[in-house]
Amino acid sequence: MSPIWSSYYGNCHSLLFVMDASNPTQLSASCVQLLGLLSAEELAKASVLILFNKIDLPCYMTVEEMKSIIRLPDIIACAKQNIATAEISARDGTGLAAVLLWLQEQHR
């Protein structure tokens, strides 16, 4: 789906980017996609929430491990956007209330 994402950038104020916390081999591809989104001029003013999903699985990586692997502090330092992170489980709902609160705060 990523090749058509740019057609949805117009009037975007918030961006939720989901990363699989249970799949370390997929992190580099996800990071490349994230960097592409962050470099899009149309998204320069959008707030970004990176969601580390699947924390309910026994093999998930911690947020600190994932931040280190994708060098998130470096990405945040270079990005134009305000970037936050959250741990979630889409399957059991853990963390989703915090995501909704974040969205509400971004649109006030």
Accessible surface in RSA format (square Angstrom, percent):
REM  Atomic radii and reference values for relative SASA: ProtOr
REM  Chains: A
REM  Algorithm: Lee & Richards
REM  Probe-radius: 1.40
REM  Slices: 20
REM RES _ NUM      All-atoms   Total-Side   Main-Chain    Non-polar    All polar
REM                ABS   REL    ABS   REL    ABS   REL    ABS   REL    ABS   REL
RES MET A   1   164.50  85.2 122.29  80.9  42.21 100.5  93.20  79.2  71.30  94.5
RES SER A   2    40.92  34.6  28.42  37.9  12.50  28.8   8.61  18.3  32.31  45.3
RES PRO A   3   118.33  86.2  83.44  76.1  34.88 126.8  95.95  79.2  22.38 139.1
RES ILE A   4    83.48  47.5  80.22  59.8   3.25   7.8  83.48  60.1   0.00   0.0
RES TRP A   5    76.23  30.6  74.96  36.3   1.27   3.0  62.95  33.6  13.28  21.6
RES SER A   6    70.04  59.2  56.32  75.2  13.72  31.6  30.67  65.3  39.36  55.1
RES SER A   7    88.18  74.5  48.97  65.4  39.20  90.3  55.08 117.3  33.09  46.4
RES TYR A   8   158.65  74.1 138.72  78.9  19.92  51.8 102.70  77.2  55.94  69.0
RES TYR A   9    28.26  13.2  27.87  15.9   0.39   1.0  14.73  11.1  13.53  16.7
RES GLY A  10    61.36  75.7   0.00   N/A  61.36  75.7  39.37 108.0  21.99  49.2
RES ASN A  11   135.24  93.3 100.41  97.0  34.83  83.9  36.72  88.4  98.52  95.2
RES CYS A  12    34.47  26.1  16.93  18.9  17.55  41.2   9.08  23.0  25.40  27.4
RES HIS A  13   105.99  57.9  96.31  66.9   9.68  24.8  63.68  65.6  42.31  49.2
RES SER A  14    21.87  18.5   3.89   5.2  17.98  41.4   3.91   8.3  17.96  25.2
RES LEU A  15    30.71  17.1  29.51  21.1   1.20   3.0  30.71  21.6   0.00   0.0
RES LEU A  16    70.65  39.3  47.59  34.0  23.06  58.0  47.59  33.4  23.06  62.1
RES PHE A  17    12.83   6.4  11.77   7.3   1.06   2.8  12.83   7.8   0.00   0.0
RES VAL A  18    80.12  52.7  58.74  53.2  21.38  51.5  58.74  51.0  21.38  58.0
RES MET A  19     0.96   0.5   0.04   0.0   0.92   2.2   0.96   0.8   0.00   0.0
RES ASP A  20    24.06  16.9  19.00  18.9   5.05  12.0  10.62  25.0  13.43  13.4
RES ALA A  21     0.23   0.2   0.23   0.4   0.00   0.0   0.23   0.3   0.00   0.0
RES SER A  22    21.67  18.3   8.23  11.0  13.44  31.0   0.87   1.9  20.80  29.1
RES ASN A  23    48.29  33.3  46.73  45.2   1.57   3.8   8.21  19.8  40.08  38.7
RES PRO A  24    73.73  53.7  62.42  56.9  11.31  41.1  62.64  51.7  11.09  68.9
RES THR A  25   120.81  85.9  93.47  94.8  27.35  65.2  85.00 114.2  35.81  54.1
RES GLN A  26    81.58  45.6  76.48  55.9   5.11  12.2  20.09  42.8  61.49  46.6
RES LEU A  27     2.85   1.6   2.58   1.8   0.26   0.7   2.82   2.0   0.03   0.1
RES SER A  28    80.46  68.0  72.30  96.5   8.16  18.8  53.19 113.3  27.27  38.2
RES ALA A  29    58.72  54.0  51.17  79.0   7.55  17.2  58.16  81.9   0.56   1.5
RES SER A  30    13.03  11.0  12.48  16.7   0.55   1.3   0.70   1.5  12.33  17.3
RES CYS A  31    16.81  12.7  16.81  18.8   0.00   0.0   4.65  11.8  12.17  13.1
RES VAL A  32   104.20  68.6  99.96  90.5   4.24  10.2 100.49  87.3   3.70  10.0
RES GLN A  33    74.65  41.7  65.92  48.2   8.73  20.8  21.51  45.8  53.14  40.3
RES LEU A  34     0.00   0.0   0.00   0.0   0.00   0.0   0.00   0.0   0.00   0.0
RES LEU A  35    83.78  46.7  80.07  57.3   3.72   9.3  80.25  56.4   3.53   9.5
RES GLY A  36    40.40  49.8   0.00   N/A  40.40  49.8  32.59  89.4   7.81  17.5
RES LEU A  37     7.55   4.2   6.83   4.9   0.72   1.8   6.85   4.8   0.70   1.9
RES LEU A  38    15.23   8.5   7.78   5.6   7.45  18.7   8.18   5.7   7.05  19.0
RES SER A  39    89.44  75.6  57.20  76.3  32.24  74.3  49.91 106.3  39.53  55.4
RES ALA A  40    15.14  13.9   5.71   8.8   9.43  21.4  14.21  20.0   0.93   2.5
RES GLU A  41   120.94  69.4 109.22  82.6  11.72  27.9  63.83 123.5  57.11  46.6
RES GLU A  42   113.89  65.4  85.90  65.0  27.99  66.6  45.19  87.4  68.70  56.1
RES LEU A  43     2.16   1.2   2.16   1.5   0.00   0.0   2.16   1.5   0.00   0.0
RES ALA A  44    17.50  16.1  12.51  19.3   4.99  11.3  12.67  17.8   4.82  12.8
RES LYS A  45   203.61  99.3 171.76 105.4  31.85  75.8 122.44 110.2  81.18  86.5
RES ALA A  46     1.49   1.4   0.01   0.0   1.48   3.4   0.07   0.1   1.42   3.8
RES SER A  47    17.57  14.8  17.14  22.9   0.43   1.0   0.45   1.0  17.13  24.0
RES VAL A  48     0.85   0.6   0.77   0.7   0.08   0.2   0.77   0.7   0.08   0.2
RES LEU A  49     3.53   2.0   3.53   2.5   0.00   0.0   3.53   2.5   0.00   0.0
RES ILE A  50     0.00   0.0   0.00   0.0   0.00   0.0   0.00   0.0   0.00   0.0
RES LEU A  51     8.01   4.5   8.01   5.7   0.00   0.0   8.01   5.6   0.00   0.0
RES PHE A  52     0.90   0.4   0.90   0.6   0.00   0.0   0.90   0.5   0.00   0.0
RES ASN A  53    19.45  13.4  19.45  18.8   0.00   0.0   0.18   0.4  19.27  18.6
RES LYS A  54    80.18  39.1  79.60  48.8   0.58   1.4  38.83  34.9  41.35  44.0
RES ILE A  55    33.35  19.0  22.95  17.1  10.41  25.1  22.95  16.5  10.41  28.2
RES ASP A  56    43.99  30.8  10.24  10.2  33.74  79.8  18.44  43.4  25.55  25.5
RES LEU A  57    53.19  29.6  51.73  37.0   1.45   3.7  51.96  36.5   1.22   3.3
RES PRO A  58   136.79  99.7  95.76  87.3  41.03 149.2 108.96  90.0  27.84 173.0
RES CYS A  59    85.35  64.6  63.24  70.5  22.11  52.0  47.11 119.4  38.24  41.2
RES TYR A  60    80.28  37.5  63.19  36.0  17.09  44.5  25.91  19.5  54.37  67.0
RES MET A  61    22.22  11.5  19.78  13.1   2.45   5.8  16.11  13.7   6.11   8.1
RES THR A  62    65.26  46.4  65.03  65.9   0.23   0.6  61.90  83.1   3.36   5.1
RES VAL A  63    23.82  15.7  21.35  19.3   2.48   6.0  21.45  18.6   2.37   6.4
RES GLU A  64   120.56  69.2 115.76  87.6   4.81  11.4  62.17 120.2  58.39  47.7
RES GLU A  65    86.76  49.8  81.02  61.3   5.75  13.7  33.42  64.6  53.34  43.6
RES MET A  66     0.00   0.0   0.00   0.0   0.00   0.0   0.00   0.0   0.00   0.0
RES LYS A  67    53.11  25.9  53.11  32.6   0.00   0.0  14.98  13.5  38.13  40.6
RES SER A  68    79.39  67.1  61.04  81.5  18.35  42.3  31.92  68.0  47.47  66.5
RES ILE A  69    96.81  55.1  70.27  52.4  26.54  64.0  77.25  55.6  19.56  53.1
RES ILE A  70     9.15   5.2   1.43   1.1   7.72  18.6   5.56   4.0   3.59   9.7
RES ARG A  71   156.27  65.6 153.10  78.0   3.17   7.5  56.68  77.5  99.59  60.4
RES LEU A  72     0.51   0.3   0.51   0.4   0.00   0.0   0.51   0.4   0.00   0.0
RES PRO A  73    89.14  65.0  79.09  72.1  10.05  36.5  84.04  69.4   5.09  31.6
RES ASP A  74    67.54  47.3  65.03  64.7   2.51   5.9  25.10  59.1  42.45  42.3
RES ILE A  75    15.69   8.9  10.82   8.1   4.87  11.7  15.66  11.3   0.03   0.1
RES ILE A  76    73.57  41.9  66.09  49.2   7.48  18.0  66.09  47.6   7.48  20.3
RES ALA A  77    86.68  79.7  45.36  70.0  41.32  94.0  56.29  79.3  30.39  80.5
RES CYS A  78   113.29  85.7  79.86  89.1  33.43  78.6  34.45  87.3  78.85  85.0
RES ALA A  79    24.73  22.7   0.73   1.1  24.01  54.6   7.48  10.5  17.25  45.7
RES LYS A  80   140.63  68.6 103.57  63.5  37.06  88.2  86.68  78.0  53.95  57.5
RES GLN A  81    10.91   6.1   0.46   0.3  10.45  24.9   2.40   5.1   8.51   6.5
RES ASN A  82    97.96  67.6  85.60  82.7  12.36  29.8  31.19  75.1  66.77  64.5
RES ILE A  83    17.64  10.0   0.00   0.0  17.64  42.5   0.00   0.0  17.64  47.9
RES ALA A  84    34.70  31.9  27.44  42.4   7.25  16.5  34.47  48.5   0.23   0.6
RES THR A  85    40.90  29.1  15.26  15.5  25.65  61.1   2.96   4.0  37.95  57.4
RES ALA A  86    21.60  19.9  13.21  20.4   8.39  19.1  21.60  30.4   0.00   0.0
RES GLU A  87    69.95  40.2  57.36  43.4  12.59  30.0  10.21  19.7  59.74  48.8
RES ILE A  88     6.34   3.6   6.34   4.7   0.00   0.0   6.34   4.6   0.00   0.0
RES SER A  89     0.35   0.3   0.22   0.3   0.13   0.3   0.13   0.3   0.22   0.3
RES ALA A  90    64.29  59.1  42.58  65.7  21.71  49.4  42.98  60.5  21.31  56.4
RES ARG A  91   185.09  77.7 147.94  75.4  37.16  88.5  79.16 108.2 105.93  64.2
RES ASP A  92    89.57  62.7  52.77  52.5  36.80  87.0  39.53  93.0  50.03  49.9
RES GLY A  93    32.58  40.2   0.00   N/A  32.58  40.2  19.53  53.6  13.05  29.2
RES THR A  94    67.42  48.0  57.89  58.7   9.53  22.7  48.02  64.5  19.41  29.3
RES GLY A  95    25.47  31.4   0.00   N/A  25.47  31.4  16.28  44.7   9.20  20.6
RES LEU A  96    64.51  35.9  64.13  45.9   0.38   1.0  64.13  45.0   0.38   1.0
RES ALA A  97    73.51  67.6  65.74 101.5   7.76  17.7  69.16  97.4   4.35  11.5
RES ALA A  98    57.43  52.8  49.24  76.0   8.19  18.6  51.29  72.2   6.13  16.2
RES VAL A  99     9.20   6.1   8.71   7.9   0.49   1.2   9.15   8.0   0.05   0.1
RES LEU A 100   113.54  63.2 112.67  80.6   0.87   2.2 112.67  79.1   0.87   2.4
RES LEU A 101   104.34  58.1 104.30  74.6   0.04   0.1 104.30  73.3   0.04   0.1
RES TRP A 102    30.64  12.3  27.95  13.5   2.69   6.3  27.16  14.5   3.48   5.6
RES LEU A 103    46.72  26.0  46.05  32.9   0.67   1.7  46.32  32.5   0.39   1.1
RES GLN A 104   102.33  57.2  93.99  68.7   8.34  19.9  32.51  69.2  69.82  53.0
RES GLU A 105   107.90  61.9  91.21  69.0  16.68  39.7  23.26  45.0  84.64  69.1
RES GLN A 106    54.36  30.4  26.69  19.5  27.67  65.9   3.85   8.2  50.51  38.3
RES HIS A 107   104.51  57.1  69.21  48.1  35.30  90.3  53.37  55.0  51.15  59.5
RES ARG A 108   220.49  92.6 149.61  76.3  70.88 168.8  90.28 123.4 130.21  78.9
END  Absolute sums over single chains surface
CHAIN  1 A     6557.8       5139.3       1418.5       3846.5       2711.4
END  Absolute sums over all chains
TOTAL          6557.8       5139.3       1418.5       3846.5       2711.4
